[in-house]
């Protein structure tokens, strides 16, 4: 009997890798991390908006960065014999067609003396415009001692075409400035204003059934 050819044995089949199971716990952790990151972004954006009014309040309260103070009344004590020169600076930002200048560029006052000075403003355009003045004093460290009782910078100013106006500033230098040894050699304070344009608010949209009173009858 003839021998049958022997077939080589088949190699054993490699075991199949078991399918990986998605961990619900991993998905839960990813969701928590994503939510935390989103909350952090919201908090950072909110903090950036809150920082502006906080910074303004801090400057007004401390005189930081040359921000002057707002006084309710004149000082209770008499003015000191010591005098100091106060210079007046004026600027107009681009976009506001105004001429703005002090009537006096420098005066000498006693510390604690209430003084009134005037700035002159002229609207050089043929349209009504509105501006708001920003202000500070130099040196920056004396902002806490420069007290303003009344100032055009407290509110927005609206000028008619070609209008010219005198705007007063009532102020005094707080006598407590002499208590700081750093101010012993202080001889001059500069009060600086810059007028910026105030953009007109866009007209509010009208309801569908509300007549437009801004337009004449057709």
LINNOR-V245477 format. One line per field, one symbol per residue. ss: DSSP state (a for helix, b for strand, c for the rest). psi: psi as a letter, one per 30 degrees, with the letter a starting at -180 (. if undefined). burial: # if it has 16 or more other C-alpha atoms within 10 Angstrom, else .. A space follows every 50 residues. Layout:
ss = ???
psi = ???
burial = ???
This chain:
ss = cccccccccccccccccccccccaaaaaaaaaaaaaaaaaaaaaaaaaaa aaaaaaaaaaaacaaaccbbccccccccccccbbbbbbbbbbcccccbbb bbcccbbbbbccccbbbbbbbbbcccccbbbbbbbbbbcaaaaaabbbbb baaaccbbbccccbbbbbbbbbbcaaaaacaaaccccbbbbbbbbbbccc cccccccccccccccccc
psi = kkkkkkkkkkkkkkkkkkkkkkkeeeeeeeeeeeeeeeeeeeeeeeeeef eeeeeeeeeeffgkggklljkellkfllllfklkkklkkklklkfjhkkj lkfkfklklkkfkkkklkkkkkjglglklklkkllllklffgeffjkkek kffflkkkklkgkkkkklkkllkkfffffkffgegkfkkkkkkkkkkjkk kkkkkllegkkjffklk.
burial = .................................................. ........##.##########..##...#...##.#######...###.# ##...#..######..###.####....#####..###.########### ###...#.#...##..##.######.#..........###########.. ..................
